[in-house]
Amino acid sequence: MCRSIKRLREGATPAPDDDIEAAARQFVRKISGFSTPASHNAAAFDRAVAEIAAASRDLLDDLVIRGAGRSEPAPTGSRRRR
């Protein structure tokens, strides 16, 4: 499923937010079966895209890439949580 979503992590290079949102939108389209939701489903569709994009960004931000190193540790508590 979703084999055409492009890889969002290339080494230690961070993925642009636009690419993450596009991948999230493609994933929601695939699992919902709608390329464009009806107006009565638009809010649920957009919310799912936003939540998947946020989870994807969290994942990419938290990955430790061996050999890439980090100049400083990630700040704790700086990300928004529900």
PDB file of N, CA, C and O in Angstrom:
ATOM      1  N   MET A   1       0.840  -1.179   0.000  1.00  0.00           N
ATOM      2  CA  MET A   1       0.000   0.000   0.000  1.00  0.00           C
ATOM      3  C   MET A   1       0.883   1.239   0.000  1.00  0.00           C
ATOM      4  O   MET A   1       1.917   1.257   0.667  1.00  0.00           O
ATOM      5  N   CYS A   2       0.505   2.239  -0.713  1.00  0.00           N
ATOM      6  CA  CYS A   2       1.198   3.534  -0.771  1.00  0.00           C
ATOM      7  C   CYS A   2       2.648   3.385  -1.195  1.00  0.00           C
ATOM      8  O   CYS A   2       3.524   4.057  -0.650  1.00  0.00           O
ATOM      9  N   ARG A   3       2.908   2.536  -2.137  1.00  0.00           N
ATOM     10  CA  ARG A   3       4.282   2.322  -2.578  1.00  0.00           C
ATOM     11  C   ARG A   3       4.871   3.520  -3.281  1.00  0.00           C
ATOM     12  O   ARG A   3       6.092   3.623  -3.397  1.00  0.00           O
ATOM     13  N   SER A   4       4.034   4.432  -3.756  1.00  0.00           N
ATOM     14  CA  SER A   4       4.561   5.567  -4.494  1.00  0.00           C
ATOM     15  C   SER A   4       4.878   6.769  -3.605  1.00  0.00           C
ATOM     16  O   SER A   4       5.340   7.795  -4.106  1.00  0.00           O
ATOM     17  N   ILE A   5       4.639   6.663  -2.295  1.00  0.00           N
ATOM     18  CA  ILE A   5       5.030   7.751  -1.402  1.00  0.00           C
ATOM     19  C   ILE A   5       6.545   7.782  -1.367  1.00  0.00           C
ATOM     20  O   ILE A   5       7.193   6.759  -1.150  1.00  0.00           O
ATOM     21  N   LYS A   6       7.103   8.959  -1.580  1.00  0.00           N
ATOM     22  CA  LYS A   6       8.559   9.036  -1.637  1.00  0.00           C
ATOM     23  C   LYS A   6       9.179   8.931  -0.254  1.00  0.00           C
ATOM     24  O   LYS A   6       8.572   9.294   0.753  1.00  0.00           O
ATOM     25  N   ARG A   7      10.393   8.430  -0.236  1.00  0.00           N
ATOM     26  CA  ARG A   7      11.132   8.309   1.016  1.00  0.00           C
ATOM     27  C   ARG A   7      11.393   9.707   1.569  1.00  0.00           C
ATOM     28  O   ARG A   7      11.832  10.599   0.844  1.00  0.00           O
ATOM     29  N   LEU A   8      11.120   9.887   2.862  1.00  0.00           N
ATOM     30  CA  LEU A   8      11.243  11.207   3.464  1.00  0.00           C
ATOM     31  C   LEU A   8      12.541  11.389   4.251  1.00  0.00           C
ATOM     32  O   LEU A   8      12.827  12.485   4.734  1.00  0.00           O
ATOM     33  N   ARG A   9      13.314  10.335   4.378  1.00  0.00           N
ATOM     34  CA  ARG A   9      14.575  10.460   5.090  1.00  0.00           C
ATOM     35  C   ARG A   9      15.697  10.004   4.172  1.00  0.00           C
ATOM     36  O   ARG A   9      15.734   8.856   3.731  1.00  0.00           O
ATOM     37  N   GLU A  10      16.588  10.905   3.901  1.00  0.00           N
ATOM     38  CA  GLU A  10      17.784  10.597   3.126  1.00  0.00           C
ATOM     39  C   GLU A  10      18.974  10.943   4.000  1.00  0.00           C
ATOM     40  O   GLU A  10      19.379  12.103   4.074  1.00  0.00           O
ATOM     41  N   GLY A  11      19.534   9.942   4.660  1.00  0.00           N
ATOM     42  CA  GLY A  11      20.643  10.203   5.569  1.00  0.00           C
ATOM     43  C   GLY A  11      20.185  11.095   6.709  1.00  0.00           C
ATOM     44  O   GLY A  11      19.124  10.870   7.292  1.00  0.00           O
ATOM     45  N   ALA A  12      20.971  12.093   7.025  1.00  0.00           N
ATOM     46  CA  ALA A  12      20.636  13.003   8.124  1.00  0.00           C
ATOM     47  C   ALA A  12      19.934  14.261   7.636  1.00  0.00           C
ATOM     48  O   ALA A  12      19.646  15.156   8.431  1.00  0.00           O
ATOM     49  N   THR A  13      19.655  14.339   6.347  1.00  0.00           N
ATOM     50  CA  THR A  13      18.994  15.519   5.792  1.00  0.00           C
ATOM     51  C   THR A  13      17.528  15.526   6.188  1.00  0.00           C
ATOM     52  O   THR A  13      16.811  14.569   5.895  1.00  0.00           O
ATOM     53  N   PRO A  14      17.066  16.583   6.848  1.00  0.00           N
ATOM     54  CA  PRO A  14      15.663  16.628   7.264  1.00  0.00           C
ATOM     55  C   PRO A  14      14.725  16.787   6.064  1.00  0.00           C
ATOM     56  O   PRO A  14      15.039  17.475   5.093  1.00  0.00           O
ATOM     57  N   ALA A  15      13.581  16.139   6.159  1.00  0.00           N
ATOM     58  CA  ALA A  15      12.582  16.246   5.098  1.00  0.00           C
ATOM     59  C   ALA A  15      11.842  17.566   5.220  1.00  0.00           C
ATOM     60  O   ALA A  15      11.509  17.986   6.329  1.00  0.00           O
ATOM     61  N   PRO A  16      11.582  18.223   4.107  1.00  0.00           N
ATOM     62  CA  PRO A  16      10.801  19.471   4.161  1.00  0.00           C
ATOM     63  C   PRO A  16       9.365  19.197   4.600  1.00  0.00           C
ATOM     64  O   PRO A  16       8.804  18.145   4.291  1.00  0.00           O
ATOM     65  N   ASP A  17       8.779  20.145   5.318  1.00  0.00           N
ATOM     66  CA  ASP A  17       7.406  19.988   5.798  1.00  0.00           C
ATOM     67  C   ASP A  17       6.427  19.760   4.649  1.00  0.00           C
ATOM     68  O   ASP A  17       5.459  19.017   4.806  1.00  0.00           O
ATOM     69  N   ASP A  18       6.663  20.384   3.507  1.00  0.00           N
ATOM     70  CA  ASP A  18       5.771  20.191   2.344  1.00  0.00           C
ATOM     71  C   ASP A  18       5.761  18.736   1.897  1.00  0.00           C
ATOM     72  O   ASP A  18       4.708  18.200   1.551  1.00  0.00           O
ATOM     73  N   ASP A  19       6.921  18.097   1.901  1.00  0.00           N
ATOM     74  CA  ASP A  19       7.001  16.695   1.504  1.00  0.00           C
ATOM     75  C   ASP A  19       6.310  15.795   2.510  1.00  0.00           C
ATOM     76  O   ASP A  19       5.659  14.819   2.135  1.00  0.00           O
ATOM     77  N   ILE A  20       6.451  16.121   3.787  1.00  0.00           N
ATOM     78  CA  ILE A  20       5.799  15.317   4.824  1.00  0.00           C
ATOM     79  C   ILE A  20       4.280  15.439   4.703  1.00  0.00           C
ATOM     80  O   ILE A  20       3.568  14.439   4.797  1.00  0.00           O
ATOM     81  N   GLU A  21       3.785  16.649   4.496  1.00  0.00           N
ATOM     82  CA  GLU A  21       2.337  16.829   4.349  1.00  0.00           C
ATOM     83  C   GLU A  21       1.816  16.127   3.094  1.00  0.00           C
ATOM     84  O   GLU A  21       0.740  15.530   3.122  1.00  0.00           O
ATOM     85  N   ALA A  22       2.559  16.194   2.009  1.00  0.00           N
ATOM     86  CA  ALA A  22       2.136  15.530   0.769  1.00  0.00           C
ATOM     87  C   ALA A  22       2.054  14.015   0.971  1.00  0.00           C
ATOM     88  O   ALA A  22       1.120  13.378   0.483  1.00  0.00           O
ATOM     89  N   ALA A  23       3.004  13.444   1.674  1.00  0.00           N
ATOM     90  CA  ALA A  23       2.985  12.007   1.941  1.00  0.00           C
ATOM     91  C   ALA A  23       1.804  11.651   2.841  1.00  0.00           C
ATOM     92  O   ALA A  23       1.140  10.638   2.624  1.00  0.00           O
ATOM     93  N   ALA A  24       1.542  12.482   3.851  1.00  0.00           N
ATOM     94  CA  ALA A  24       0.404  12.239   4.745  1.00  0.00           C
ATOM     95  C   ALA A  24      -0.907  12.319   3.963  1.00  0.00           C
ATOM     96  O   ALA A  24      -1.797  11.490   4.155  1.00  0.00           O
ATOM     97  N   ARG A  25      -1.025  13.310   3.087  1.00  0.00           N
ATOM     98  CA  ARG A  25      -2.238  13.460   2.275  1.00  0.00           C
ATOM     99  C   ARG A  25      -2.429  12.241   1.365  1.00  0.00           C
ATOM    100  O   ARG A  25      -3.545  11.745   1.213  1.00  0.00           O
ATOM    101  N   GLN A  26      -1.346  11.769   0.769  1.00  0.00           N
ATOM    102  CA  GLN A  26      -1.438  10.602  -0.109  1.00  0.00           C
ATOM    103  C   GLN A  26      -1.854   9.364   0.684  1.00  0.00           C
ATOM    104  O   GLN A  26      -2.647   8.553   0.204  1.00  0.00           O
ATOM    105  N   PHE A  27      -1.321   9.220   1.892  1.00  0.00           N
ATOM    106  CA  PHE A  27      -1.676   8.087   2.739  1.00  0.00           C
ATOM    107  C   PHE A  27      -3.165   8.132   3.097  1.00  0.00           C
ATOM    108  O   PHE A  27      -3.852   7.114   3.014  1.00  0.00           O
ATOM    109  N   VAL A  28      -3.664   9.305   3.494  1.00  0.00           N
ATOM    110  CA  VAL A  28      -5.078   9.442   3.857  1.00  0.00           C
ATOM    111  C   VAL A  28      -5.964   9.174   2.636  1.00  0.00           C
ATOM    112  O   VAL A  28      -7.012   8.541   2.759  1.00  0.00           O
ATOM    113  N   ARG A  29      -5.556   9.644   1.481  1.00  0.00           N
ATOM    114  CA  ARG A  29      -6.321   9.354   0.254  1.00  0.00           C
ATOM    115  C   ARG A  29      -6.411   7.856   0.015  1.00  0.00           C
ATOM    116  O   ARG A  29      -7.468   7.333  -0.337  1.00  0.00           O
ATOM    117  N   LYS A  30      -5.290   7.175   0.210  1.00  0.00           N
ATOM    118  CA  LYS A  30      -5.245   5.745  -0.050  1.00  0.00           C
ATOM    119  C   LYS A  30      -6.128   4.979   0.925  1.00  0.00           C
ATOM    120  O   LYS A  30      -6.905   4.118   0.512  1.00  0.00           O
ATOM    121  N   ILE A  31      -6.016   5.287   2.222  1.00  0.00           N
ATOM    122  CA  ILE A  31      -6.787   4.499   3.182  1.00  0.00           C
ATOM    123  C   ILE A  31      -8.258   4.880   3.213  1.00  0.00           C
ATOM    124  O   ILE A  31      -9.100   4.053   3.563  1.00  0.00           O
ATOM    125  N   SER A  32      -8.588   6.126   2.852  1.00  0.00           N
ATOM    126  CA  SER A  32      -9.998   6.541   2.854  1.00  0.00           C
ATOM    127  C   SER A  32     -10.711   6.135   1.565  1.00  0.00           C
ATOM    128  O   SER A  32     -11.930   5.967   1.549  1.00  0.00           O
ATOM    129  N   GLY A  33      -9.950   5.982   0.498  1.00  0.00           N
ATOM    130  CA  GLY A  33     -10.564   5.662  -0.782  1.00  0.00           C
ATOM    131  C   GLY A  33     -11.043   6.884  -1.545  1.00  0.00           C
ATOM    132  O   GLY A  33     -11.654   6.750  -2.605  1.00  0.00           O
ATOM    133  N   PHE A  34     -10.774   8.081  -1.019  1.00  0.00           N
ATOM    134  CA  PHE A  34     -11.199   9.320  -1.668  1.00  0.00           C
ATOM    135  C   PHE A  34      -9.982  10.165  -2.022  1.00  0.00           C
ATOM    136  O   PHE A  34      -9.125  10.412  -1.174  1.00  0.00           O
ATOM    137  N   SER A  35      -9.907  10.606  -3.267  1.00  0.00           N
ATOM    138  CA  SER A  35      -8.824  11.519  -3.621  1.00  0.00           C
ATOM    139  C   SER A  35      -9.166  12.930  -3.168  1.00  0.00           C
ATOM    140  O   SER A  35      -8.282  13.706  -2.806  1.00  0.00           O
ATOM    141  N   THR A  36     -10.447  13.255  -3.191  1.00  0.00           N
ATOM    142  CA  THR A  36     -10.940  14.525  -2.658  1.00  0.00           C
ATOM    143  C   THR A  36     -12.188  14.202  -1.856  1.00  0.00           C
ATOM    144  O   THR A  36     -13.143  13.650  -2.402  1.00  0.00           O
ATOM    145  N   PRO A  37     -12.200  14.533  -0.573  1.00  0.00           N
ATOM    146  CA  PRO A  37     -13.372  14.186   0.235  1.00  0.00           C
ATOM    147  C   PRO A  37     -14.553  15.100  -0.061  1.00  0.00           C
ATOM    148  O   PRO A  37     -14.385  16.243  -0.485  1.00  0.00           O
ATOM    149  N   ALA A  38     -15.736  14.579   0.168  1.00  0.00           N
ATOM    150  CA  ALA A  38     -16.944  15.406   0.078  1.00  0.00           C
ATOM    151  C   ALA A  38     -16.882  16.457   1.179  1.00  0.00           C
ATOM    152  O   ALA A  38     -16.163  16.287   2.164  1.00  0.00           O
ATOM    153  N   SER A  39     -17.623  17.529   1.017  1.00  0.00           N
ATOM    154  CA  SER A  39     -17.564  18.636   1.988  1.00  0.00           C
ATOM    155  C   SER A  39     -17.885  18.176   3.405  1.00  0.00           C
ATOM    156  O   SER A  39     -17.317  18.700   4.363  1.00  0.00           O
ATOM    157  N   HIS A  40     -18.785  17.207   3.554  1.00  0.00           N
ATOM    158  CA  HIS A  40     -19.141  16.744   4.899  1.00  0.00           C
ATOM    159  C   HIS A  40     -18.042  15.876   5.522  1.00  0.00           C
ATOM    160  O   HIS A  40     -18.096  15.589   6.718  1.00  0.00           O
ATOM    161  N   ASN A  41     -17.049  15.455   4.733  1.00  0.00           N
ATOM    162  CA  ASN A  41     -15.928  14.670   5.242  1.00  0.00           C
ATOM    163  C   ASN A  41     -14.618  15.451   5.259  1.00  0.00           C
ATOM    164  O   ASN A  41     -13.598  14.930   5.710  1.00  0.00           O
ATOM    165  N   ALA A  42     -14.630  16.675   4.782  1.00  0.00           N
ATOM    166  CA  ALA A  42     -13.392  17.447   4.626  1.00  0.00           C
ATOM    167  C   ALA A  42     -12.674  17.679   5.954  1.00  0.00           C
ATOM    168  O   ALA A  42     -11.448  17.580   6.013  1.00  0.00           O
ATOM    169  N   ALA A  43     -13.406  17.981   7.006  1.00  0.00           N
ATOM    170  CA  ALA A  43     -12.772  18.253   8.302  1.00  0.00           C
ATOM    171  C   ALA A  43     -12.061  17.008   8.828  1.00  0.00           C
ATOM    172  O   ALA A  43     -10.935  17.100   9.315  1.00  0.00           O
ATOM    173  N   ALA A  44     -12.702  15.854   8.735  1.00  0.00           N
ATOM    174  CA  ALA A  44     -12.085  14.604   9.198  1.00  0.00           C
ATOM    175  C   ALA A  44     -10.856  14.273   8.355  1.00  0.00           C
ATOM    176  O   ALA A  44      -9.831  13.842   8.883  1.00  0.00           O
ATOM    177  N   PHE A  45     -10.963  14.474   7.062  1.00  0.00           N
ATOM    178  CA  PHE A  45      -9.865  14.208   6.128  1.00  0.00           C
ATOM    179  C   PHE A  45      -8.671  15.115   6.458  1.00  0.00           C
ATOM    180  O   PHE A  45      -7.541  14.643   6.579  1.00  0.00           O
ATOM    181  N   ASP A  46      -8.932  16.412   6.600  1.00  0.00           N
ATOM    182  CA  ASP A  46      -7.854  17.368   6.895  1.00  0.00           C
ATOM    183  C   ASP A  46      -7.231  17.120   8.261  1.00  0.00           C
ATOM    184  O   ASP A  46      -6.021  17.267   8.432  1.00  0.00           O
ATOM    185  N   ARG A  47      -8.053  16.746   9.230  1.00  0.00           N
ATOM    186  CA  ARG A  47      -7.538  16.443  10.567  1.00  0.00           C
ATOM    187  C   ARG A  47      -6.617  15.218  10.518  1.00  0.00           C
ATOM    188  O   ARG A  47      -5.564  15.204  11.156  1.00  0.00           O
ATOM    189  N   ALA A  48      -7.014  14.203   9.768  1.00  0.00           N
ATOM    190  CA  ALA A  48      -6.178  13.004   9.638  1.00  0.00           C
ATOM    191  C   ALA A  48      -4.847  13.342   8.972  1.00  0.00           C
ATOM    192  O   ALA A  48      -3.798  12.856   9.395  1.00  0.00           O
ATOM    193  N   VAL A  49      -4.886  14.169   7.938  1.00  0.00           N
ATOM    194  CA  VAL A  49      -3.646  14.587   7.260  1.00  0.00           C
ATOM    195  C   VAL A  49      -2.730  15.303   8.246  1.00  0.00           C
ATOM    196  O   VAL A  49      -1.534  15.015   8.307  1.00  0.00           O
ATOM    197  N   ALA A  50      -3.287  16.231   9.015  1.00  0.00           N
ATOM    198  CA  ALA A  50      -2.483  16.996   9.976  1.00  0.00           C
ATOM    199  C   ALA A  50      -1.884  16.096  11.051  1.00  0.00           C
ATOM    200  O   ALA A  50      -0.721  16.260  11.418  1.00  0.00           O
ATOM    201  N   GLU A  51      -2.667  15.148  11.560  1.00  0.00           N
ATOM    202  CA  GLU A  51      -2.180  14.260  12.612  1.00  0.00           C
ATOM    203  C   GLU A  51      -1.098  13.309  12.088  1.00  0.00           C
ATOM    204  O   GLU A  51      -0.108  13.054  12.774  1.00  0.00           O
ATOM    205  N   ILE A  52      -1.285  12.794  10.892  1.00  0.00           N
ATOM    206  CA  ILE A  52      -0.282  11.894  10.318  1.00  0.00           C
ATOM    207  C   ILE A  52       0.988  12.662   9.985  1.00  0.00           C
ATOM    208  O   ILE A  52       2.089  12.152  10.193  1.00  0.00           O
ATOM    209  N   ALA A  53       0.853  13.874   9.474  1.00  0.00           N
ATOM    210  CA  ALA A  53       2.030  14.702   9.189  1.00  0.00           C
ATOM    211  C   ALA A  53       2.794  15.010  10.473  1.00  0.00           C
ATOM    212  O   ALA A  53       4.023  14.951  10.488  1.00  0.00           O
ATOM    213  N   ALA A  54       2.079  15.339  11.553  1.00  0.00           N
ATOM    214  CA  ALA A  54       2.728  15.642  12.834  1.00  0.00           C
ATOM    215  C   ALA A  54       3.437  14.411  13.387  1.00  0.00           C
ATOM    216  O   ALA A  54       4.565  14.509  13.870  1.00  0.00           O
ATOM    217  N   ALA A  55       2.787  13.262  13.319  1.00  0.00           N
ATOM    218  CA  ALA A  55       3.416  12.027  13.802  1.00  0.00           C
ATOM    219  C   ALA A  55       4.644  11.682  12.964  1.00  0.00           C
ATOM    220  O   ALA A  55       5.650  11.209  13.491  1.00  0.00           O
ATOM    221  N   SER A  56       4.557  11.920  11.669  1.00  0.00           N
ATOM    222  CA  SER A  56       5.692  11.652  10.786  1.00  0.00           C
ATOM    223  C   SER A  56       6.860  12.578  11.100  1.00  0.00           C
ATOM    224  O   SER A  56       8.009  12.139  11.137  1.00  0.00           O
ATOM    225  N   ARG A  57       6.570  13.861  11.327  1.00  0.00           N
ATOM    226  CA  ARG A  57       7.615  14.829  11.686  1.00  0.00           C
ATOM    227  C   ARG A  57       8.259  14.425  13.014  1.00  0.00           C
ATOM    228  O   ARG A  57       9.482  14.475  13.148  1.00  0.00           O
ATOM    229  N   ASP A  58       7.439  14.023  14.000  1.00  0.00           N
ATOM    230  CA  ASP A  58       7.976  13.566  15.285  1.00  0.00           C
ATOM    231  C   ASP A  58       8.916  12.377  15.087  1.00  0.00           C
ATOM    232  O   ASP A  58      10.005  12.331  15.658  1.00  0.00           O
ATOM    233  N   LEU A  59       8.486  11.434  14.283  1.00  0.00           N
ATOM    234  CA  LEU A  59       9.325  10.262  14.013  1.00  0.00           C
ATOM    235  C   LEU A  59      10.648  10.670  13.393  1.00  0.00           C
ATOM    236  O   LEU A  59      11.709  10.258  13.862  1.00  0.00           O
ATOM    237  N   LEU A  60      10.595  11.468  12.355  1.00  0.00           N
ATOM    238  CA  LEU A  60      11.818  11.878  11.665  1.00  0.00           C
ATOM    239  C   LEU A  60      12.727  12.704  12.577  1.00  0.00           C
ATOM    240  O   LEU A  60      13.950  12.577  12.513  1.00  0.00           O
ATOM    241  N   ASP A  61      12.138  13.543  13.419  1.00  0.00           N
ATOM    242  CA  ASP A  61      12.926  14.350  14.348  1.00  0.00           C
ATOM    243  C   ASP A  61      13.586  13.505  15.429  1.00  0.00           C
ATOM    244  O   ASP A  61      14.666  13.846  15.911  1.00  0.00           O
ATOM    245  N   ASP A  62      12.944  12.405  15.813  1.00  0.00           N
ATOM    246  CA  ASP A  62      13.457  11.572  16.899  1.00  0.00           C
ATOM    247  C   ASP A  62      14.436  10.492  16.443  1.00  0.00           C
ATOM    248  O   ASP A  62      15.139   9.913  17.271  1.00  0.00           O
ATOM    249  N   LEU A  63      14.493  10.214  15.150  1.00  0.00           N
ATOM    250  CA  LEU A  63      15.412   9.184  14.673  1.00  0.00           C
ATOM    251  C   LEU A  63      16.854   9.607  14.919  1.00  0.00           C
ATOM    252  O   LEU A  63      17.220  10.767  14.733  1.00  0.00           O
ATOM    253  N   VAL A  64      17.652   8.651  15.337  1.00  0.00           N
ATOM    254  CA  VAL A  64      19.084   8.876  15.504  1.00  0.00           C
ATOM    255  C   VAL A  64      19.764   8.141  14.363  1.00  0.00           C
ATOM    256  O   VAL A  64      19.660   6.921  14.236  1.00  0.00           O
ATOM    257  N   ILE A  65      20.452   8.896  13.546  1.00  0.00           N
ATOM    258  CA  ILE A  65      21.121   8.324  12.390  1.00  0.00           C
ATOM    259  C   ILE A  65      22.584   8.108  12.766  1.00  0.00           C
ATOM    260  O   ILE A  65      23.320   9.068  12.995  1.00  0.00           O
ATOM    261  N   ARG A  66      22.997   6.861  12.826  1.00  0.00           N
ATOM    262  CA  ARG A  66      24.376   6.563  13.213  1.00  0.00           C
ATOM    263  C   ARG A  66      25.338   7.160  12.209  1.00  0.00           C
ATOM    264  O   ARG A  66      25.140   7.068  10.998  1.00  0.00           O
ATOM    265  N   GLY A  67      26.367   7.763  12.729  1.00  0.00           N
ATOM    266  CA  GLY A  67      27.377   8.365  11.875  1.00  0.00           C
ATOM    267  C   GLY A  67      27.072   9.804  11.514  1.00  0.00           C
ATOM    268  O   GLY A  67      27.960  10.536  11.076  1.00  0.00           O
ATOM    269  N   ALA A  68      25.832  10.216  11.690  1.00  0.00           N
ATOM    270  CA  ALA A  68      25.471  11.594  11.363  1.00  0.00           C
ATOM    271  C   ALA A  68      25.757  12.516  12.537  1.00  0.00           C
ATOM    272  O   ALA A  68      26.094  13.686  12.353  1.00  0.00           O
ATOM    273  N   GLY A  69      25.621  11.987  13.736  1.00  0.00           N
ATOM    274  CA  GLY A  69      25.879  12.783  14.931  1.00  0.00           C
ATOM    275  C   GLY A  69      24.881  13.909  15.093  1.00  0.00           C
ATOM    276  O   GLY A  69      24.206  14.310  14.145  1.00  0.00           O
ATOM    277  N   ARG A  70      24.803  14.401  16.292  1.00  0.00           N
ATOM    278  CA  ARG A  70      23.948  15.558  16.598  1.00  0.00           C
ATOM    279  C   ARG A  70      24.819  16.578  17.285  1.00  0.00           C
ATOM    280  O   ARG A  70      25.597  16.239  18.177  1.00  0.00           O
ATOM    281  N   SER A  71      24.698  17.807  16.881  1.00  0.00           N
ATOM    282  CA  SER A  71      25.520  18.840  17.482  1.00  0.00           C
ATOM    283  C   SER A  71      25.102  19.124  18.921  1.00  0.00           C
ATOM    284  O   SER A  71      25.921  19.550  19.735  1.00  0.00           O
ATOM    285  N   GLU A  72      23.835  18.892  19.232  1.00  0.00           N
ATOM    286  CA  GLU A  72      23.347  19.095  20.596  1.00  0.00           C
ATOM    287  C   GLU A  72      22.167  18.171  20.808  1.00  0.00           C
ATOM    288  O   GLU A  72      21.496  17.801  19.845  1.00  0.00           O
ATOM    289  N   PRO A  73      21.897  17.789  22.049  1.00  0.00           N
ATOM    290  CA  PRO A  73      20.754  16.902  22.294  1.00  0.00           C
ATOM    291  C   PRO A  73      19.439  17.598  21.982  1.00  0.00           C
ATOM    292  O   PRO A  73      19.318  18.818  22.083  1.00  0.00           O
ATOM    293  N   ALA A  74      18.471  16.802  21.605  1.00  0.00           N
ATOM    294  CA  ALA A  74      17.144  17.349  21.317  1.00  0.00           C
ATOM    295  C   ALA A  74      16.542  17.914  22.595  1.00  0.00           C
ATOM    296  O   ALA A  74      16.642  17.279  23.645  1.00  0.00           O
ATOM    297  N   PRO A  75      15.919  19.088  22.539  1.00  0.00           N
ATOM    298  CA  PRO A  75      15.297  19.652  23.740  1.00  0.00           C
ATOM    299  C   PRO A  75      14.132  18.799  24.186  1.00  0.00           C
ATOM    300  O   PRO A  75      13.379  18.292  23.355  1.00  0.00           O
ATOM    301  N   THR A  76      13.975  18.636  25.477  1.00  0.00           N
ATOM    302  CA  THR A  76      12.863  17.849  25.993  1.00  0.00           C
ATOM    303  C   THR A  76      11.683  18.753  26.271  1.00  0.00           C
ATOM    304  O   THR A  76      11.840  19.883  26.732  1.00  0.00           O
ATOM    305  N   GLY A  77      10.511  18.246  25.986  1.00  0.00           N
ATOM    306  CA  GLY A  77       9.303  19.000  26.259  1.00  0.00           C
ATOM    307  C   GLY A  77       9.031  20.151  25.320  1.00  0.00           C
ATOM    308  O   GLY A  77       8.127  20.948  25.573  1.00  0.00           O
ATOM    309  N   SER A  78       9.796  20.262  24.231  1.00  0.00           N
ATOM    310  CA  SER A  78       9.599  21.389  23.335  1.00  0.00           C
ATOM    311  C   SER A  78       8.540  21.120  22.287  1.00  0.00           C
ATOM    312  O   SER A  78       8.029  22.050  21.662  1.00  0.00           O
ATOM    313  N   ARG A  79       8.207  19.854  22.091  1.00  0.00           N
ATOM    314  CA  ARG A  79       7.189  19.533  21.095  1.00  0.00           C
ATOM    315  C   ARG A  79       5.813  19.527  21.741  1.00  0.00           C
ATOM    316  O   ARG A  79       5.654  19.196  22.916  1.00  0.00           O
ATOM    317  N   ARG A  80       4.844  19.897  20.956  1.00  0.00           N
ATOM    318  CA  ARG A  80       3.464  19.934  21.438  1.00  0.00           C
ATOM    319  C   ARG A  80       2.943  18.502  21.565  1.00  0.00           C
ATOM    320  O   ARG A  80       3.082  17.703  20.639  1.00  0.00           O
ATOM    321  N   ARG A  81       2.371  18.194  22.662  1.00  0.00           N
ATOM    322  CA  ARG A  81       1.761  16.892  22.898  1.00  0.00           C
ATOM    323  C   ARG A  81       0.285  17.073  23.222  1.00  0.00           C
ATOM    324  O   ARG A  81      -0.138  18.116  23.721  1.00  0.00           O
ATOM    325  N   ARG A  82      -0.480  16.045  22.929  1.00  0.00           N
ATOM    326  CA  ARG A  82      -1.905  16.094  23.257  1.00  0.00           C
ATOM    327  C   ARG A  82      -2.164  15.542  24.606  1.00  0.00           C
ATOM    328  O   ARG A  82      -3.313  15.504  25.047  1.00  0.00           O
TER     329      ARG A  82
END
